[in-house]
Amino acid sequence: MENHFGKGLMAGLKAREADSVTKVTRFCSDYKRGFVLGFTHRISEQTGDRQRAAWEAGILTRRYNLDKEAVVDFFKEVNAEVAVKCFLAGYEKGY
């Protein structure tokens, strides 16, 4: 994947933990969005818990100062109403 989103996605899929805010500030929004989705997909695959992954995606979206709508759309596209609710709860109440 040659674009910023794709590079972030691949980095997220390989990451053992979420990057710190100071580490991701040097990257563009597309990269950070890809990282969040890749990282949380990895959580979902490892744990089998899509709701936990969505919650974490919400937390990271807020932490990385990403556009909430750009990330939550991913969950809307797969018709996962519960995942959308978990994402929004993580975004609003997560830390």
N, C-alpha and C positions, 0 to 999 in steps of 0.2 A: 504494500500500500504506500503510495508515494505522496499522499496528501497529509495535512496536519492531523485531521480527524483520524485517519487510518493509523498514523504513527502513534497517536495517543491511545487508540484502541488496543493496538498490539502491546504497548507498554503496560496498560492496565491489565490485560490478560496474563502478563508475566509477573506482575507485581505481587509481592507477598504481603504488603501493607500499603495503605494509602499514603501518597506523598504529602509532605508537609506543605503548608501554604507558602512558605518562603521558597520551597523548591519549585512549585508550579507557577509562581508569579512571572517567571521568564518565558512562559509558554502562552500562545494565543488561545482564545476561547475554544476554537475548534479542537485543538489538541487536548485541552482540559476536559471538554465534553466527551471526547473519545476515550480518554483515560477513565473517567467516571463510569462510563458504560461498560468498558472492558473489565475494569476491576470488579464492578458489582455483578457482572455476568459470571466472573470467576467464582465469586462468593456463592451465587446461586447454584452453579454446577457442583461446587465442593460440598455444600451443605444441603442442597435440595430445598432450600427455603427461599422462595422468590420474594416473600414479604420482607424478610430480613434484608435481602439484597436491595429491594426498593427503598427501604428505610435508609440504608447506608447511602444510596444514591442521592436521596434528599439531603442528608447531612453534608455530603461532599459538594453538592451543587451550591448550597449556601456558603460553605466554608471557602470554596474556590471562587465565589462571587460570579457564578454563571447565571445565565438567563434560565429561570425555572421552567418556562414554557418550552424552551428548546430541548430540555432533557425529559420533562414529563411526557412530551409527545411520543417518545420511544415506548413508554408504557401504554399509552392510549392506542397505539397502532397494533398492539398485540391483544387488544380487548381484555385487558387485565384490570378490571375496576378495583379489585382489592389492592393490587400492586400500586395503582395510582393513589389510592387513599394512604397507603403506607409511605409512598414517596412524599406526598404532601405533609404527612405527619412528621416525617424525618426532617423535612425542610423547615417546618414551622417550630417543632419542639425539640429536635435533635440538638446535640451539642458537639 
